[in-house]
Amino acid sequence: MATESTEDGWIGRQGSPDERRLSVMRSIGRVLRQSRFSTLTMQAIAEQLGVTKGNLYYYFSDKQDLLLQFHVFCVDISLNILSEERARAGSSADKLQAVLRRHILVLLEEGLGSVMVADLENAPAERLGAYISKRDEFEHGVRDLIQLGVEEGSFECPDPRIAGFAILGSINWIPRWYHADGELTPSQIADDMVTFFLAGLWTRGSDVLTTGEAPSLALRQPNS
């Protein structure tokens, strides 16, 4: 039988091992939304979830394994977002806006941000390599959308690779200053950040630069 505890506690569900692991990581993410991963021990995480440490060790061999699995979990979500947006109708500019916005929300709404800023330097090399390959695939996908936007005439960008690094580097830094109890919601942050990023890419003279409105994705305007 599926069980459910408090809002930030352990949530158990029937299903395959992968589905249960996903449930575990989402539950831990809710705990970490208010905490910093670097200051938590496996025992502290277990206590906040209301389970024994043995429950955690069933899914994660240690804290470093938990960290690596969270990174893979996050990049898999973003790769799925990239695939979905590429497949839909619309311009490359529209698709890039949606990918970046949804990627930011993955970090902030899924409660993964505190984990994603933690260092992976102690992860096993063979497993770290698999994660890096997925991360690079996402980076290349963002870069390709920028390049396509240039080819379509929507963007002006001398080096899509540098633009991609700058944008994703800024996004990856958000969890270091974001606070769940701050004055801006994750949605507001995502909208404002994407508006800022795209302002640096739009072709000079574009209507977007004079109206402040994206072609098809309604973004929150300042003071709204």
C-alpha positions, -999 to 999 in steps of 0.1 A, spaced: 0 0 0 12 35 -8 20 56 22 23 94 26 36 113 56 40 151 60 43 175 31 81 176 34 85 140 46 90 106 29 64 97 3 62 60 -6 46 47 -38 40 14 -54 59 9 -86 92 -1 -101 125 5 -83 132 35 -107 98 49 -99 104 45 -61 138 61 -64 122 91 -83 97 94 -54 126 93 -29 145 121 -47 114 143 -50 108 139 -12 144 147 -4 142 177 -28 113 191 -8 135 189 24 164 205 7 144 234 -6 148 249 28 183 236 35 219 235 20 230 201 9 266 207 20 256 211 56 234 180 58 244 144 67 227 113 56 214 110 92 200 145 92 183 139 58 168 107 71 156 125 103 140 153 83 122 127 61 111 107 92 128 75 81 158 55 91 191 60 75 188 24 62 159 36 40 182 60 23 210 35 19 187 12 1 187 38 -28 220 56 -23 253 41 -12 264 73 4 259 111 3 281 114 -28 260 88 -46 229 107 -36 245 139 -50 254 123 -83 220 107 -88 204 141 -82 225 157 -109 216 130 -133 179 132 -123 180 170 -130 198 168 -163 175 140 -175 145 163 -168 161 191 -187 170 168 -216 133 157 -218 123 194 -218 147 201 -247 134 172 -267 98 182 -262 104 218 -272 124 209 -302 96 187 -314 68 213 -312 60 239 -338 74 274 -335 105 294 -340 139 286 -325 135 317 -304 102 305 -289 117 271 -282 148 286 -265 126 308 -243 106 278 -232 136 255 -226 154 281 -205 123 290 -185 114 253 -178 150 245 -169 151 273 -143 118 260 -128 133 225 -126 160 239 -103 137 260 -82 104 242 -80 116 206 -78 138 215 -48 169 205 -66 188 238 -64 206 232 -31 219 199 -44 229 211 -78 254 236 -64 273 209 -45 306 198 -59 310 164 -77 347 162 -74 346 130 -53 322 112 -76 336 80 -93 352 89 -126 332 64 -147 298 75 -133 308 112 -134 316 108 -171 281 96 -179 266 126 -162 290 150 -179 280 135 -213 243 143 -205 251 177 -193 271 185 -225 242 172 -246 219 197 -229 245 225 -234 249 217 -270 211 216 -275 208 252 -261 237 263 -283 220 248 -313 188 267 -306 208 299 -304 225 291 -337 192 283 -354 178 316 -341 207 334 -358 201 316 -390 164 325 -388 172 361 -383 158 364 -348 192 366 -330 225 383 -334 253 364 -318 289 361 -329 295 330 -309 266 308 -298 289 286 -277 299 316 -255 263 328 -253 252 293 -242 279 291 -216 270 326 -203 233 318 -201 236 284 -185 263 296 -161 239 323 -149 211 298 -145 233 274 -125 242 302 -101 205 310 -93 203 284 -65 232 301 -47 211 333 -41 175 320 -44 155 317 -12 121 299 -12 108 326 12 121 355 -9 99 382 -25 99 366 -60 84 333 -69 102 307 -91 79 316 -120 87 353 -116 125 346 -115 123 324 -145 103 350 -165 126 379 -156 158 359 -162 147 346 -196 136 381 -206 171 394 -196 189 365 -215 169 370 -247 173 408 -247 210 401 -254 202 379 -284 174 397 -302 183 412 -336 188 450 -334 156 467 -344 135 438 -334 100 446 -323 108 426 -291 133 452 -280 108 481 -284 77 464 -270 94 442 -243 72 413 -254 84 379 -267 68 367 -299 47 339 -284 58 333 -248 41 357 -224 67 367 -199 61 387 -168 68 424 -174 85 446 -148 62 460 -121 34 437 -132 
